[in-house]
Amino acid sequence: MKWVIHDLLFGMAEQEEFMRALEKHGQKYEVFSTFANIPDGDIVRCSVDMAKVWRDHRGMMCTWENFACKKYNIPFYGHLLVDSPAITTYGNLRENAAGYFLLYGDENGYIFLRPNSGGKTFVGEMVESEGLKRHREWYKDAWEDDLLVVVAKPVVIDREFRLVVIGDKAVSGSQYKSRDNLDKDLDLDSKRIEPDHEVFDYVNDVLSKVDYRPDPAFILDVAETKDGFKIIELNSFTCSGFYDCDPEPIVLAMLTRKVSAND
């Protein structure tokens, strides 16, 4: 099995640790630069933009249509942080903003807004009414008004976790945000969690009940709230940072289960 890795995309420390794990288990890998063509390989790790251009390249695990909120909301219903968001066009949201803020706004007048697509046209964020106007000005040349977006009422989150799922099991994870640092950059507070952490039990229990798999390997982001653990979103294996998840179980799971993007 050969891995193909975009240089420095996920940070020097993460890349170096991951490559050491590959070497330890005798796995081939090739690092390529931003302006190079993606080499041939069984598993590719690269940026979202590169994956969109090279989406049919062998080794990609980012089947974009499978990571759309509209696609996985139904199979994961009951396990999501927000089970019944509004999915509409960006243009409709702007034209009918007052109604959306009335239905989905919190006590401070904010809604949560993100693109429906797993390709992250923009980063999900909390937006207030005036901020929605600025939002469109900032991104006015980035997309058309027919872009599908997800609108939801904000939920208070105590901690956020990232888990790497391979096949039917979460194999590695980290806590990357907590209540006292939700406004800080992710890489400041990521910390590795062990497989006996309760969030692993939660995710594996959900996976035992839900058959939907967007790709042979993918990322699950999980929130801890006053009501327990809930799934925030699904992300692609190819384009997501591991946020200090232990790379060795990831490499071993890929190797022992012979998982590849072509499964």
N, C-alpha and C positions, 0 to 999 in steps of 0.2 A: 504494500500500500504506500502510495506517495502523496505527501501533503504539499500544497503550493501556497505560499504565505506572502502576502503583501508586506513589504518592509516597513517597520515602525508604525503601522497603522493603529495598533492597539497599545502603543507605548513600549519603550525599550525593555523595561523590566518584565512585562508580561510576555513579550516575544521571546526573550532569552530563556525564561523559565520553561516556556512551552517547548522550545527547541531542545532544551536539555532533556525533557521528558521523552521527546521523540527519539533522541539519540540513545537514551537509556534502554529503550525497548526496540532498538534496531529498525526504526522507521525512517524511510527516505523522506527528505523534504528539499524544496527549492524555494529560495527567497527571491522575489522579483520587485523591481522598483515601480514607482508610480507611473512612469511614462513608458513602461515596457508592456509588451503583450503578455497576457497571462499564459504561463507555460502549461503543458499537459500534466494532469495529475488526477488522483482519485478523489481528493478532498481539497477544496479551495477556501482560503480565508482572505477576504478582500473587502473594500469599502462598498457601501450601498451604490454609489454612482458607478463604480466599475462593474458591479454585479448586474446593474440594469443594462449596461451596454453589452456585457458578455453573458447574458442570462442563459444562453443555450450551450455555454462552454461546459465540457465534461468536468464533473467534480463540484458543481455549484449545488449548495443546499439552501436555496432561497427561492422557492416557488412562490413568487410574490402574491398571486391570486389567493393562495391558501392562508396568507397571513393578514388578509383583509378582515377587519373586525366583523363585517357583515357575514363573512364566511364561517368564523369559528364561534360567534356569539350563540348560535343555536345549540351546537353539540356541547358547549361548556356552560350552558345556561344553568343557573343555580350555584355556580362556583366562581362567578366573576365579581369583581369589585362593583361593577355596575351592570346589572343584568338587562336593563331595558333603556338603553340610551336612545337618543334621536339620531337617525342617520339621514342626512339631507345634503343638499348642495351648498357650497359656500355662498353662492348668490342668494339662495332662499334664506339662509341664515341672516345675511345682511339686510335683506328686504323686510324680514319679519323678526328682527332682533328683539323687539319689545316682548313678543309672545314667548320666544325661547328663553329670555332672561326671567320672565314671570314663571315659567314652568320648571326651569332647570337651575335658576340662580340660587346661590346660598344666601345666608343672612347678611353677608357682606356685599352681595350683588355680583358675585363671580360665577361664571360657568366654566366647566372644563371643556377644552376644545382640542381635537386632534384629527389628523386625516384618517379616513377609513383604510387607506392603503397601508400595507406593511412596509412599503418603500420609504416611509417617513418624508413626505413632501415638505412638512415642517414639523417641528418638535411639539408634542402635546404640552399644553400649558393652561393655566387658569387665566381667564380674560374677563375684564369688566366691560360695560357698555362702551365707554369712550375708548377703552383699549382695543375693542374690536375694530373701530374705525382706523386706529393707528396700525393695527395688525395688517389690514389690507393695504395701507400705504407702504408699509415696509416691504411687503411681498408682492406688490402689484404686478411685477413682471414675471413672477415665478410660476403662476398657474392661472387657469381660467376659472370663471365663476361656476362652472359645472363640476368642479372638483367635489367628490363626496367627502363629507366630514362627519365626525361623531361629536355630539353634544351631550354632556351629562352633568348632573349636579355633583360638585366636588365632595369628596369623602375624606374625613380626617384619617390619616395614616400614621401609625406609630413607628413602623419599621418597613423597609423594603428589601426584598431578597431577589437574587438571580440564581436560577438553577438550570443546569445543562441536562437536557433529557436526550437519552440515546435509546432508541427502540421504545420500550415501555417502562423505562425507569429513569429517575433522576440520579445522576452519577456524581455530580459535583455542584457546590453552591457557595454563595457568599452573601453577607448582609452588606448592602451598599448605601443605605440611608437609614437614619433614625430620627426620631421626633425632634431632637435638638440640632440636627444638621440638614434638614430637608431643603434648605436653600443654598447649601454649599455644593461645590463641584463634586461629582461622583467619586473621582479618584482620591479625594482627600480622606475618605472614611470607609472605604471598602475593607472588609475583613472576612477571612475564610471561615466557613462553618464546617463542622464535621458531619458525617453521615447519620449520626445519632441525634442530630438536631431535629426538633419536632416538625419543622417545615418540610423536611424530606418525607416524613410520614404522611403529611397532608398531601403533598404533590403526588406521591406514589398511590395514595388512596384514590385521588381524583383520576389518575391515569388508568386505574383498574376499572373505573366506571365509565370512562369516556374513550371511545374507539378512535376519535379523530386525531390524526397525526399529519401536520402540514408537510413534514419532510421526515426522513429516517432519523435525523437528529435536529433538535431545535432548542430554543431558549424559552423558559417560562419566568416571567417576573411576577413576584407574589408580594402582596401587602399584608401586614398584620394590622388589624383594626380592632375596635372595641367588640366587634362581633366575630373575631377570630381571623384566620387566614382567608384571603381571597385572591384570585388570579387577576393581575393588572392587565397583562397582555402577553401575546406570543410573539417571539422575534426569531429571525433566521439564524441558523448556526454559522453560515458563511460570513455574515456581516456584523455580528454582535461581539462586543468586547466581553471578556470573561469576568471582569471586575474582581480579580483576585481569587476566582475559583481555582481549586487545585487542578493543574493540567494532567497529572498522572492518571487519575481515574478516567478522564476523557479519552486519553490515548489508549489506555487498556480496553475500555469498552468498545471503541471503534475497532480495535485489533481483534479482540476475542469474538465479537459479534459480526465481524466482517461487514460492518455498516459502511456503505458508500452512497454518494449522491445518486448513483445509478440503480439503487434498489427499487 
